[in-house]
Amino acid sequence: MALRLLIFLGIFALIEYYSFIVVRSAVRTFPSTARTIALTIYACVTIAAWSGIFLFRFINWPSIPHLVRNFYIAFTLGFIVGKLLVTLVMLGDEVRRLFVWIFSLFAKKNEIVSSTTIETGKGISRSVFMQRVALLIGGTVLGAFVYGITNRYNYRVHRIKLSFKNLPPAFKGLRIVQISDIHSGSFDSHHAVERGARIVMEEKPDLILFTGDLVNNKAEEVQPYTDIFSRLKAPLGVYSTLGNHDYGDYEHWPSAEAKARNLEWLKQTHGEMGWRLLMNEHIILDRGEDKIALIGIENWGAKAGFPKYGRMDLAYSGLPEKNIPFKILMSHDPSHWDAQVRPEYSDIDLTLSGHTHGMQLGVEIPGFKWSPVQYIYKEWAGLYQQGSQMLYVNRGFGFLGYPGRLGILPEITVIELA
């Protein structure tokens, strides 16, 4: 524990040391009074940012107005991440200077190219150049995080057409709308959420599937929005599952009974909204004489720390294998697909998941997508296929932690079966 603390303090000191050097360099041409004011403001912002990080658990966030809270969190995250990148740039320059110094020990002075200047119109030093690069990167990151607040309700419809040889003829052309990770406790705009629900209905879905995390922690969070989600209707029904946040595992409860009551209230809310919650069970969907199975399990995560409440054996109980040629599985955590679904349940044709949010941060352009979350989750956004089995990972309807979306926008998925 002491070693970890020392490592953390060392990193913290390094970050602040290099960040201060960069900021001081940026204001060195200011008049004395202006420079003092600028550095004082920087120090106050730094203290406020780190205080929020260290005291996060002790702050009564719900009591803070949404606009203030969202801006503070976005600014603080951008400020800290920006400082980390500044530190990396400055450390890179330190490594360069170290190699130049080592080289100088073995070279003649008249053969050494100056390590302190770059040929520019004014002979700017390499160190100053790197400081400006670091400042530019840090400022860009900070601005981007603040800008991301404006995208938190910027819903994007992702349409895909999936072909399966064993899909019964009556279900060809079936339109499924998948939403996931609503996280209603993070919402601050009834109107914006209502617009998202309207987009879902404008797609005229035959079937609506929700793959978990209706709330952040408490059932009370979704109550102001039940009137909106109750409007989601489809001819074949609206079905849902639970995600890791729905169980209240990340909240401090006064008793085990209080936690159990919260979960029961959440389950009841699904029903009151007209959603059929599948808890390690399946239902049969009919179109004429043709049938397919929809399986829904509780949260099952292969990553450390995430619960394994899901029971595929229970969900399969009573499922008439021979008469059901096609199966859809709703499982919140995509790590379940590689860990259990593919190895043990090769008859699952399509798995629908969410959970990752695409980390709400990344780059998506035609033909390319990247997010830091991909270093944790192999399948993190969009469509994946192994053999005849497919997995689709929804990027999430809501947001959690960072009150914004930067590059990875909230998603409504429209899947057409063929």
C-alpha positions as a printed Julia matrix, in Angstrom:
418×3 Matrix{Float64}:
   0.0     0.0     0.0
   2.82    2.41    0.93
   4.65    1.58   -2.29
   1.55    2.27   -4.37
   1.08    5.59   -2.61
   4.69    6.56   -3.29
   4.34    5.62   -6.96
   1.14    7.64   -7.24
   2.69   10.66   -5.54
   5.71   10.4    -7.83
   3.53   10.36  -10.94
   1.42   13.19   -9.54
   4.52   15.31   -8.88
   5.87   14.59  -12.36
   2.59   15.61  -14.01
   2.39   18.86  -12.08
   6.06   19.68  -12.57
   5.96   19.43  -16.36
   2.54   21.05  -16.64
   3.75   24.03  -14.65
   6.85   24.36  -16.85
   4.67   24.42  -19.97
   2.2    26.94  -18.55
   4.99   29.17  -17.21
   6.65   29.1   -20.61
   3.38   30.12  -22.28
   2.97   33.22  -20.09
   6.63   34.24  -19.78
   6.15   37.17  -22.18
   3.18   38.53  -20.21
   3.64   41.65  -18.08
   4.57   40.8   -14.5
   1.09   41.41  -13.03
  -0.7    39.51  -15.81
   1.74   36.62  -15.48
   1.11   36.41  -11.74
  -2.66   36.45  -12.26
  -2.45   33.76  -14.95
  -0.32   31.44  -12.82
  -2.6    32.01   -9.81
  -5.66   31.09  -11.87
  -3.84   28.01  -13.15
  -2.99   26.98   -9.57
  -6.6    27.45   -8.42
  -7.96   25.41  -11.34
  -5.42   22.67  -10.64
  -6.4    22.5    -6.97
 -10.11   22.42   -7.86
  -9.6    19.66  -10.44
  -7.54   17.37   -8.22
  -9.82   18.01   -5.25
 -12.76   16.71   -7.26
 -10.81   13.56   -8.07
  -9.68   12.9    -4.53
 -13.01   13.81   -2.89
 -15.29   12.3    -5.55
 -16.96    9.85   -3.18
 -17.68   12.52   -0.6
 -19.33   15.07   -2.9
 -23.12   15.14   -3.04
 -23.27   15.25   -6.83
 -27.11   15.15   -7.15
 -27.33   18.43   -5.22
 -25.19   20.22   -7.82
 -27.08   21.7   -10.83
 -26.7    19.48  -13.9
 -25.1    22.16  -16.07
 -22.49   23.01  -13.45
 -21.82   19.36  -12.66
 -21.46   18.32  -16.3
 -19.13   21.19  -17.13
 -17.02   20.56  -14.04
 -16.63   16.83  -14.71
 -15.88   17.32  -18.41
 -13.43   20.14  -17.72
 -11.69   18.18  -14.95
 -11.33   15.04  -17.06
 -10.02   17.06  -19.99
  -7.67   18.98  -17.7
  -6.19   15.81  -16.16
  -5.94   13.87  -19.44
  -4.43   16.93  -21.11
  -1.81   17.14  -18.36
  -0.96   13.47  -18.79
  -0.32   14.0   -22.49
   1.73   17.12  -21.73
   3.86   15.01  -19.4
   4.37   12.32  -22.04
   5.49   14.9   -24.61
   7.88   16.52  -22.12
   9.29   13.16  -21.05
   9.87   12.36  -24.71
  11.89   15.55  -25.01
  13.84   14.62  -21.87
  14.72   11.25  -23.41
  15.87   13.01  -26.59
  18.09   15.34  -24.59
  19.5    12.4   -22.63
  20.55   10.66  -25.84
  22.08   13.87  -27.17
  24.05   14.26  -23.94
  25.28   10.65  -24.08
  26.29   11.12  -27.7
  28.15   14.3   -26.79
  30.34   12.32  -24.41
  31.74   10.34  -27.33
  31.81   12.99  -30.04
  34.06   15.93  -30.68
  32.55   19.25  -29.76
  32.87   20.6   -33.25
  30.93   17.63  -34.61
  27.99   18.03  -32.29
  24.93   19.53  -33.8
  23.38   21.97  -31.39
  20.71   20.26  -29.36
  19.2    23.49  -28.17
  17.98   25.15  -31.34
  15.82   24.41  -34.32
  16.37   26.41  -37.46
  13.44   28.76  -37.58
  13.21   32.41  -38.36
  14.0    33.31  -34.75
  16.1    30.32  -33.76
  13.5    28.88  -31.39
  14.95   26.24  -29.04
  13.87   22.65  -29.27
  12.78   22.74  -25.64
  10.54   25.75  -26.23
   9.19   24.1   -29.37
   8.3    20.93  -27.45
   6.71   22.99  -24.69
   4.48   24.68  -27.26
   3.58   21.34  -28.81
   2.7    20.0   -25.37
   0.6    23.07  -24.59
  -1.23   22.74  -27.91
  -1.99   19.06  -27.3
  -3.11   19.64  -23.73
  -5.33   22.56  -24.69
  -6.86   20.63  -27.58
  -7.7    17.69  -25.32
  -9.26   19.98  -22.73
 -11.37   21.73  -25.37
 -12.43   18.4   -26.88
 -13.66   17.04  -23.55
 -15.72   20.18  -22.94
 -17.08   20.04  -26.49
 -18.12   16.41  -25.95
 -20.83   17.58  -23.55
 -22.8    18.83  -26.55
 -22.9    15.31  -28.05
 -24.37   13.38  -25.14
 -27.81   13.27  -26.77
 -26.6    13.28  -30.37
 -28.2     9.94  -31.25
 -26.94    8.08  -34.29
 -28.89    5.34  -36.07
 -26.71    2.42  -37.16
 -28.45    0.23  -39.75
 -27.18   -3.24  -40.62
 -28.59   -6.12  -42.64
 -27.66   -9.61  -41.44
 -28.14  -12.76  -43.49
 -28.6   -16.2   -41.94
 -29.12  -19.42  -43.89
 -31.22  -20.96  -41.14
 -33.56  -18.0   -40.62
 -37.18  -19.14  -41.14
 -38.78  -17.53  -44.23
 -41.47  -15.69  -42.26
 -38.79  -13.78  -40.32
 -36.87  -12.54  -43.34
 -37.1    -8.76  -43.31
 -37.67   -8.63  -39.55
 -36.68   -5.2   -38.22
 -35.11   -5.25  -34.76
 -34.25   -2.05  -32.93
 -31.65   -2.54  -30.2
 -30.92    0.01  -27.52
 -28.63   -0.47  -24.56
 -27.09    1.26  -21.55
 -29.72    3.94  -21.0
 -28.21    4.96  -17.63
 -31.18    7.14  -16.77
 -29.48    8.45  -13.64
 -27.18   10.5   -15.85
 -29.94   12.24  -17.82
 -30.66   15.94  -17.42
 -33.03   16.58  -20.34
 -36.49   15.07  -20.59
 -36.88   16.61  -24.05
 -33.65   15.1   -25.4
 -34.49   11.6   -24.16
 -37.96   11.94  -25.65
 -36.39   12.75  -29.01
 -34.31    9.58  -28.76
 -37.41    7.48  -28.12
 -39.13    9.14  -31.06
 -36.24    8.18  -33.33
 -36.67    4.55  -32.22
 -40.37    4.55  -33.14
 -39.76    6.29  -36.46
 -37.81    3.19  -37.52
 -41.05    1.18  -37.31
 -39.47   -1.81  -35.54
 -41.08   -5.25  -35.48
 -39.2    -6.01  -32.28
 -37.44   -3.81  -29.71
 -34.66   -5.25  -27.55
 -32.96   -3.51  -24.62
 -29.7    -5.08  -23.45
 -29.24   -3.78  -19.92
 -28.17   -0.93  -17.63
 -31.43    0.98  -17.35
 -30.06    2.88  -14.34
 -26.72    3.82  -12.83
 -27.51    2.36   -9.41
 -31.04    3.04   -8.18
 -34.5     2.25   -9.52
 -35.66    5.76   -8.64
 -33.41    7.18  -11.37
 -35.62    5.94  -14.2
 -38.96    6.98  -12.71
 -38.96   10.49  -14.29
 -38.54    8.85  -17.72
 -40.92    5.9   -17.56
 -43.56    7.85  -19.48
 -41.08    8.17  -22.37
 -39.89    4.57  -22.45
 -43.46    3.32  -22.11
 -44.06    4.69  -25.61
 -41.7     2.15  -27.14
 -43.97   -0.38  -28.81
 -43.49   -3.09  -31.42
 -45.77   -5.77  -32.92
 -43.62   -8.62  -31.54
 -43.02   -6.83  -28.25
 -40.35   -5.02  -26.24
 -37.92   -7.27  -24.34
 -35.15   -6.41  -21.91
 -32.36   -7.8   -19.77
 -30.36   -6.52  -16.81
 -26.85   -5.05  -16.93
 -24.21   -4.88  -14.23
 -25.38   -1.46  -13.0
 -28.99   -2.56  -12.55
 -28.27   -4.67   -9.47
 -27.17   -1.74   -7.29
 -23.79   -3.36   -6.67
 -21.97   -0.02   -6.84
 -24.15    1.73   -4.27
 -23.8     1.69   -0.49
 -27.1     0.37    0.9
 -28.22    0.57    4.53
 -29.09   -3.13    4.41
 -29.26   -6.16    2.14
 -33.04   -5.84    2.25
 -32.88   -2.28    0.9
 -30.73   -3.44   -2.0
 -33.13   -6.32   -2.74
 -36.12   -3.94   -2.66
 -34.38   -1.66   -5.12
 -33.86   -4.52   -7.57
 -37.47   -5.65   -7.24
 -38.64   -2.1    -7.9
 -36.5    -1.97  -11.02
 -37.89   -5.27  -12.27
 -41.4    -4.03  -11.62
 -40.63   -0.84  -13.56
 -39.69   -2.85  -16.64
 -43.13   -4.44  -16.53
 -44.93   -1.15  -15.91
 -43.28    0.3   -19.03
 -44.54   -2.67  -21.06
 -41.13   -4.3   -21.32
 -40.87   -8.06  -20.86
 -37.79   -8.58  -18.68
 -36.04  -11.87  -19.46
 -34.26  -13.25  -16.41
 -32.35  -16.36  -17.53
 -35.25  -17.46  -19.68
 -36.46  -17.59  -23.24
 -39.59  -16.86  -25.22
 -40.74  -18.15  -28.6
 -41.62  -15.61  -31.29
 -44.13  -16.74  -33.91
 -44.82  -15.6   -37.43
 -47.35  -17.91  -38.96
 -45.96  -21.43  -38.7
 -42.37  -20.25  -38.27
 -40.72  -19.78  -34.9
 -37.5   -18.33  -33.49
 -36.22  -18.17  -29.92
 -35.31  -15.03  -28.01
 -33.09  -15.76  -25.0
 -32.32  -13.24  -22.29
 -29.91  -13.76  -19.44
 -28.85  -11.71  -16.46
 -25.47  -10.01  -16.49
 -22.51  -12.33  -17.17
 -19.08  -10.74  -17.47
 -15.8   -12.51  -18.16
 -13.73   -9.55  -17.0
 -12.57   -9.38  -13.38
 -14.98   -7.72  -11.02
 -18.11   -8.05  -13.13
 -20.81  -10.4   -11.8
 -21.86  -13.67  -13.38
 -25.56  -13.72  -12.56
 -26.47  -15.13  -15.97
 -27.45  -18.78  -16.28
 -27.54  -20.09  -19.82
 -28.61  -23.51  -18.58
 -31.74  -22.02  -17.01
 -32.45  -19.91  -20.08
 -32.32  -23.02  -22.27
 -34.57  -25.05  -19.98
 -37.57  -26.31  -21.91
 -36.39  -24.91  -25.24
 -37.53  -27.27  -28.03
 -34.3   -27.53  -30.01
 -35.61  -29.32  -33.09
 -38.47  -26.92  -33.75
 -36.48  -23.71  -33.26
 -33.87  -23.28  -36.01
 -32.83  -19.72  -35.12
 -31.87  -18.17  -31.78
 -31.14  -14.62  -30.6
 -29.4   -14.04  -27.28
 -29.51  -10.83  -25.26
 -26.47  -10.67  -22.98
 -25.33   -7.29  -21.64
 -21.57   -7.88  -21.52
 -19.9    -8.73  -24.87
 -17.09  -10.64  -23.14
 -19.69  -13.37  -22.56
 -19.65  -14.19  -26.28
 -16.07  -15.42  -26.45
 -15.99  -16.82  -22.91
 -19.1   -19.0   -22.97
 -21.53  -18.46  -25.84
 -19.31  -19.49  -28.75
 -17.54  -22.39  -27.01
 -20.64  -23.92  -25.43
 -23.65  -22.68  -27.39
 -22.85  -22.89  -31.08
 -26.56  -22.78  -31.93
 -26.83  -19.13  -30.84
 -26.99  -17.32  -34.17
 -27.04  -13.69  -33.05
 -25.92  -12.21  -29.73
 -26.78   -8.62  -28.81
 -24.75   -6.79  -26.17
 -23.8    -3.32  -24.93
 -21.86   -2.46  -21.77
 -18.71   -0.83  -23.25
 -20.29    2.48  -24.47
 -17.33    2.51  -26.85
 -15.84    4.25  -23.78
 -17.75    7.33  -25.08
 -14.39    8.32  -26.5
 -12.62    7.43  -29.7
 -12.45    7.85  -33.45
 -14.96    6.51  -35.96
 -14.64    7.18  -39.66
 -15.65    4.96  -42.59
 -13.4     1.92  -42.52
 -11.71    2.75  -39.23
 -12.64    2.87  -35.57
 -10.53    3.16  -32.44
 -11.16    3.6   -28.75
  -9.04    2.95  -25.64
 -11.68    0.41  -24.58
 -10.51   -1.96  -27.32
  -7.45   -2.77  -25.2
  -9.83   -4.21  -22.6
 -12.65   -5.62  -24.74
 -11.92   -7.47  -27.95
 -15.47   -6.83  -29.13
 -16.44   -3.3   -28.16
 -18.61   -1.66  -30.84
 -20.42   -2.83  -33.95
 -20.62   -6.21  -35.67
 -18.34   -9.23  -35.09
 -18.53  -12.68  -36.66
 -16.94  -16.05  -36.0
 -18.09  -18.77  -38.35
 -21.87  -18.57  -38.6
 -22.29  -16.83  -35.23
 -22.6   -13.05  -34.99
 -22.31  -10.52  -32.18
 -23.45   -6.92  -32.27
 -22.24   -4.52  -29.57
 -24.36   -1.39  -29.16
 -22.48    1.81  -28.26
 -25.09    2.79  -25.69
 -28.08    5.15  -25.57
 -26.94    7.09  -22.5
 -23.72    8.03  -20.77
 -21.98    7.39  -17.49
 -19.12    9.12  -15.68
 -18.01   11.5   -18.4
 -21.19   13.49  -19.25
 -20.5    13.56  -22.95
 -19.55   11.73  -26.1
 -16.35   12.38  -27.99
 -16.13   10.58  -31.32
 -18.28    7.63  -30.18
 -21.87    8.87  -30.29
 -24.96    7.38  -28.6
 -26.48    4.65  -30.71
 -29.82    3.3   -31.84
 -29.28    0.08  -33.79
 -31.6    -1.09  -36.55
 -31.0    -4.7   -37.54
 -32.79   -6.24  -40.54
 -32.69  -10.02  -40.76
 -32.39  -11.66  -44.17
